[in-house]
């Protein structure tokens, strides 16, 4: 349960990276919080209700706490998949979200092993990011 709280806090922090939570992100966050059984948790509830904004540094601190100094492959993949799901939810990859994904890549506990699922997720995120950049021109 504690890991679920940490994971949902990270997702909420990730949604705030661009300065606001998009409606699609809010729907995703509420669904994940319900699925993980933490929607009413005293740490999660105020964050889900926008009672306070999450700062970027706080989000990165939560990532570090969740993964620790030597993250398990399962925790790493779980976090990466959850954040990717959040980013895909609104089809808009913000610069700060891309930075977070880059930081996560550096924390990968098995950088020497092939990671087909991770690579597929990263390619899709890169496509979304490219479309976003091209749309800004």
HUJOLIN-V645745 format. One record per backbone hydrogen bond with DSSP energy under -0.5 kcal/mol. NH is the residue of the N-H (numbers start at 1). CO is the residue of the C=O. E is the energy in kcal/mol with one decimal. If there is no record, write none. Layout:
NH:CO:E ; NH:CO:E
This chain:
5:1:-2.1 ; 6:2:-2.3 ; 7:3:-2.7 ; 8:4:-2.5 ; 9:5:-2.3 ; 10:6:-2.2 ; 11:7:-2.2 ; 12:8:-2.5 ; 13:9:-2.7 ; 14:10:-2.7 ; 15:11:-2.1 ; 16:12:-1.4 ; 17:14:-1.0 ; 18:15:-0.5 ; 19:16:-2.6 ; 22:20:-0.6 ; 26:22:-2.5 ; 27:23:-2.1 ; 28:24:-2.2 ; 29:25:-3.1 ; 30:26:-2.6 ; 31:27:-2.2 ; 32:28:-2.6 ; 33:29:-2.7 ; 34:30:-2.1 ; 35:31:-2.7 ; 36:32:-2.7 ; 37:34:-0.9 ; 38:33:-2.5 ; 39:33:-0.9 ; 41:38:-1.5 ; 45:41:-3.1 ; 47:44:-0.5 ; 48:44:-2.5 ; 49:45:-1.7 ; 50:47:-1.1 ; 51:46:-2.6 ; 52:46:-0.6 ; 55:53:-0.5 ; 59:55:-1.9 ; 60:56:-2.2 ; 61:57:-2.0 ; 62:58:-2.2 ; 63:59:-2.0 ; 64:60:-2.1 ; 65:61:-2.4 ; 66:62:-2.6 ; 67:63:-2.6 ; 68:64:-2.9 ; 76:72:-2.3 ; 77:73:-2.8 ; 78:74:-2.6 ; 79:75:-2.3 ; 80:76:-2.7 ; 81:77:-2.9 ; 82:78:-2.2 ; 83:79:-2.7 ; 84:80:-2.4 ; 85:81:-2.3 ; 86:82:-1.9 ; 87:83:-2.6 ; 88:84:-2.8 ; 89:85:-1.3 ; 90:86:-0.6 ; 90:87:-0.8 ; 91:88:-0.8 ; 92:87:-0.8 ; 94:92:-0.9 ; 98:94:-2.3 ; 99:95:-2.1 ; 100:96:-2.1 ; 101:97:-2.1 ; 102:98:-2.0 ; 103:99:-2.5 ; 104:100:-2.6 ; 105:101:-2.0 ; 106:102:-1.4 ; 107:103:-0.9 ; 107:104:-0.8 ; 108:105:-1.1 ; 111:108:-0.8 ; 113:110:-1.8 ; 119:115:-2.8 ; 120:116:-2.2 ; 121:117:-2.2 ; 122:118:-2.8 ; 123:119:-2.3 ; 124:120:-2.0 ; 125:121:-2.3 ; 126:122:-2.6 ; 127:123:-2.1 ; 128:124:-2.3 ; 129:125:-2.7 ; 130:126:-2.7 ; 131:127:-2.5 ; 132:128:-2.3 ; 133:129:-2.8 ; 134:130:-2.9 ; 135:131:-1.9 ; 136:132:-1.0 ; 136:133:-0.8 ; 137:133:-0.6 ; 137:134:-0.7
